């Protein structure tokens, strides 16, 4: 009996230490004057894997879970409150990992791009990105579940075989899509040039390597001038010069951006007006998902939190 109790006590201590460390990670951004932390209100958002700021609905962020739970995109306001949900009527969705919002084939329409590209075992030969117009969010209505039935499916293959990926970038200047691999020592960047085929399988083109691994998310600002890429432990920033190719931008050394590691943090996006950026974490050990706003720009100055309608810190 004594022999059994000792391992149990040891395991309990380890669990408590891990739980305490996770809570400490959550506390760090709360204590920082240039961040704002919100608890995600909707308990169904527990494996958050993609994040994008809406163009058509100012003040709204889109997110989704990964794997088989990823068939619903959720609308959140910037304080983490639920503002609606939309079920994507596609039984073939397997593991969505990232979102992008921006232009597409029709002018004056903002599109959501959902990247069904997760592949832990690197066995899926054909991946897909769903593209559909942003739905309208009714701020006054109760949070409801609507259905999205109309979408384009951009299927593609990698030129060098199946691989796991969790990051897409949409270039708003060219409408090109970029997919970044996850597990390689030096992440590989692939390009699916516009116009993407929707009736045939596209072959992505390998265009660059970047010196980092475990890339889990990324975003290009809505004006196309600034890029963020996130790993589990860091966030990196690049400034684009004019309309230079994205693959060329990523060849330059990155600037390390402010980031406090989260429990399984796998998503990042720019705020709509580029006055900071958001990350979101997964639920872990009953610690709910947290939405963190970083009030940082890269010109040496910060913008006021009120620009994205968040309460000021005292």
C-alpha positions in Angstrom: 0.0 0.0 0.0 2.8 2.4 0.9 4.5 1.7 -2.4 1.4 2.6 -4.2 0.7 5.8 -2.3 4.2 7.3 -2.9 3.8 7.3 -6.7 0.3 8.7 -6.4 1.6 11.6 -4.2 4.4 12.3 -6.6 2.1 12.3 -9.6 -0.3 14.6 -7.7 2.5 17.1 -7.0 3.5 17.0 -10.7 -0.1 17.8 -11.8 -0.3 20.6 -9.3 3.0 22.1 -10.5 1.9 21.9 -14.1 -1.5 23.5 -13.3 0.2 26.2 -11.4 2.6 26.9 -14.3 -0.2 27.1 -16.7 -2.0 29.7 -14.5 1.2 31.6 -14.2 1.5 31.8 -18.0 -2.0 33.2 -18.1 -1.2 35.7 -15.4 1.8 37.2 -17.2 -0.1 39.0 -20.0 -2.7 40.1 -17.4 0.0 41.9 -15.5 1.4 43.6 -18.7 0.0 47.1 -19.3 0.1 46.7 -23.1 -2.0 43.5 -23.2 -5.6 42.8 -22.5 -6.8 39.3 -21.6 -10.4 38.1 -22.1 -11.9 34.7 -21.3 -13.7 33.2 -24.3 -17.3 33.1 -23.4 -18.4 30.1 -25.6 -17.4 26.8 -23.9 -17.7 25.1 -27.4 -14.5 26.9 -28.3 -12.0 24.6 -26.6 -9.5 23.6 -29.3 -9.1 27.0 -31.0 -6.8 26.6 -34.0 -7.5 29.6 -36.3 -8.1 33.3 -35.8 -8.8 36.1 -38.3 -10.2 39.7 -38.0 -13.4 40.3 -40.0 -13.4 42.9 -42.8 -17.2 42.9 -43.3 -18.0 43.0 -39.6 -15.9 45.6 -37.7 -15.0 44.4 -34.2 -15.5 40.7 -35.0 -13.0 37.9 -34.9 -13.5 34.6 -36.5 -12.2 31.4 -34.9 -12.7 27.6 -35.1 -11.6 24.4 -33.4 -9.4 21.9 -35.1 -9.9 18.3 -36.3 -13.5 17.0 -36.6 -14.8 19.8 -34.4 -13.7 22.3 -37.0 -16.8 22.4 -39.1 -18.1 25.5 -37.2 -16.7 29.0 -37.4 -17.4 31.2 -34.4 -17.9 34.9 -34.3 -16.4 36.6 -31.3 -16.1 40.3 -30.4 -12.8 41.6 -29.2 -13.7 41.0 -25.6 -14.3 37.3 -26.2 -18.1 37.3 -26.2 -20.0 35.1 -28.6 -21.7 36.8 -31.5 -22.8 33.8 -33.6 -21.7 30.6 -35.1 -21.9 29.2 -38.7 -21.8 25.5 -39.6 -20.0 24.6 -42.8 -22.0 22.0 -44.6 -19.1 19.9 -45.9 -18.7 16.3 -44.6 -15.1 16.1 -46.0 -13.6 18.6 -43.6 -10.9 16.7 -41.6 -8.6 19.0 -39.7 -8.9 22.7 -40.2 -5.9 24.6 -38.8 -6.0 28.2 -39.8 -8.1 31.1 -41.2 -7.5 34.1 -43.4 -9.8 36.9 -44.4 -9.4 39.1 -47.4 -10.2 39.5 -51.1 -11.1 36.8 -53.6 -12.5 36.3 -57.1 -15.3 38.9 -56.8 -14.5 42.6 -56.1 -16.1 44.3 -53.1 -16.6 41.0 -51.3 -14.6 39.9 -48.3 -13.9 36.1 -48.1 -13.0 33.7 -45.4 -10.4 31.1 -46.2 -10.4 28.0 -44.0 -7.3 25.8 -44.3 -8.1 22.1 -43.9 -4.4 21.2 -43.9 -3.7 19.5 -40.7 -1.9 16.1 -41.1 0.0 14.9 -38.1 1.1 11.7 -39.9 1.8 13.4 -43.2 -0.3 11.0 -45.2 -2.9 13.2 -46.9 -1.8 13.7 -50.4 -4.5 16.3 -51.2 -5.3 19.2 -48.9 -8.0 21.8 -49.3 -8.8 25.4 -48.5 -12.4 26.4 -48.4 -13.3 29.9 -49.6 -16.6 31.6 -49.0 -18.0 35.2 -48.5 -17.9 36.4 -45.0 -21.4 36.0 -43.4 -23.0 39.0 -41.8 -23.0 39.0 -38.0 -26.1 40.5 -36.3 -24.8 42.1 -33.1 -28.3 42.6 -31.8 -29.5 39.0 -32.1 -28.9 36.2 -29.7 -25.9 34.0 -30.7 -27.3 31.5 -33.2 -26.1 28.7 -35.5 -26.5 29.3 -39.2 -25.3 27.1 -42.1 -22.9 27.9 -44.9 -23.7 25.8 -47.9 -22.0 27.7 -50.7 -18.2 27.7 -50.9 -15.3 27.1 -53.2 -12.9 24.2 -52.5 -9.3 24.9 -53.5 -7.6 21.5 -53.5 -3.8 21.3 -53.7 -0.8 19.0 -53.3 2.7 19.7 -52.1 5.4 19.2 -54.8 7.6 17.2 -52.4 5.0 14.9 -50.8 2.5 15.1 -48.0 3.4 17.0 -44.9 1.8 18.6 -41.8 0.9 22.3 -41.9 -1.1 24.6 -39.7 -0.5 28.0 -41.3 -1.9 29.9 -44.3 -1.2 33.5 -45.4 -3.3 35.4 -47.8 -1.6 38.2 -49.7 -4.3 40.9 -50.1 -2.4 42.6 -52.9 -2.1 39.6 -55.2 -4.7 37.2 -53.7 -2.0 34.5 -53.7 -2.1 31.9 -50.9 0.9 30.6 -48.9 1.0 27.5 -46.8 3.8 27.0 -44.3 4.8 23.5 -43.1 5.0 22.8 -39.4 7.4 20.0 -38.4 10.5 20.5 -40.5 13.6 22.0 -38.8 13.4 24.9 -41.3 9.8 25.5 -42.2 8.9 25.3 -45.9 6.8 27.9 -47.6 4.5 27.0 -50.5 2.6 29.3 -52.9 -0.7 28.7 -54.5 -0.9 31.6 -57.0 -4.1 33.4 -57.9 -6.4 32.6 -59.6 -6.6 29.2 -57.8 -8.3 26.4 -59.6 -11.5 25.1 -58.0 -12.3 22.4 -60.6 -8.8 20.9 -60.7 -6.1 20.1 -58.1 -3.6 22.9 -57.7 0.1 22.0 -57.2 1.6 24.3 -54.6 5.0 25.7 -55.5 7.9 25.6 -53.0 9.2 29.2 -52.7 11.2 29.6 -49.5 12.5 28.2 -46.2 12.5 30.1 -43.0 14.7 29.2 -40.0 12.1 28.1 -37.5 10.1 25.0 -36.7 6.7 24.2 -35.2 5.0 27.1 -37.1 1.3 27.1 -36.0 -0.3 30.2 -37.4 0.4 33.5 -39.3 -1.3 36.5 -40.8 -0.7 39.3 -43.2 -2.1 42.7 -42.3 -5.1 43.9 -44.4 -3.1 46.5 -46.2 -0.5 43.8 -47.1 2.5 45.6 -45.5 3.2 43.5 -42.3 3.5 39.8 -41.5 3.2 37.8 -38.3 4.2 34.2 -38.0 3.7 32.3 -34.7 5.3 29.2 -33.3 4.4 27.6 -29.9 6.9 29.8 -28.1 7.4 32.9 -30.2 5.9 35.5 -32.6 7.9 36.9 -35.5 7.4 40.0 -37.5 8.4 41.2 -41.0 7.8 44.5 -42.8 7.1 44.4 -46.5 8.6 46.9 -48.8 6.0 48.0 -51.3 4.6 45.1 -53.3 7.6 42.8 -53.0 6.9 39.1 -53.1 6.0 37.6 -49.8 8.5 34.8 -50.3 11.2 37.5 -50.6 10.1 39.2 -47.5 10.3 36.0 -45.5 14.0 35.6 -46.5 15.0 38.6 -44.4 15.7 38.2 -40.7 12.6 38.6 -38.6 11.9 40.8 -35.6 10.8 39.0 -32.4 7.4 40.4 -31.4 6.0 40.5 -27.8 4.3 37.2 -26.9 3.5 35.4 -23.6 3.3 31.6 -24.2 -0.2 30.1 -23.8 -1.5 26.7 -23.1 -1.4 25.2 -26.6 -1.6 28.6 -28.3 -2.1 27.9 -32.0 -3.6 31.1 -33.6 -2.8 34.7 -34.3 -4.2 37.6 -36.3 -3.7 41.3 -36.8 -6.3 43.6 -35.3 -8.5 45.1 -38.1 -6.7 48.4 -38.2 -3.2 47.0 -37.6 -3.1 48.6 -34.1 -2.0 45.4 -32.4 -2.6 41.7 -32.7 -4.6 38.9 -31.1 -3.8 35.4 -30.0 -6.1 32.7 -28.7 -5.3 29.5 -26.6 -6.9 26.1 -26.3 -8.7 24.9 -23.2 -6.3 22.8 -21.0 -6.9 21.2 -17.6 -10.2 23.1 -17.3 -8.4 26.4 -17.9 -10.7 28.1 -20.5 -9.6 29.6 -23.8 -8.2 33.1 -23.4 -8.2 35.8 -26.1 -5.1 38.1 -25.7 -4.8 41.5 -27.4 -1.3 42.8 -27.7 -1.3 46.6 -28.0 1.9 46.9 -29.9 3.0 48.4 -33.2 6.5 48.2 -34.6 7.4 51.9 -35.0 8.4 52.2 -31.4 5.0 53.5 -30.3 1.8 51.8 -29.1 -1.8 52.7 -29.9 -4.5 53.2 -27.4 -6.5 50.2 -26.4 -9.7 52.1 -27.1 -9.1 51.9 -30.8 -10.3 48.3 -30.7 -13.0 49.1 -28.0 -11.3 47.3 -25.1 -11.5 48.7 -21.6 -8.5 50.7 -20.4 -6.3 49.1 -17.8 -6.0 51.1 -14.5 
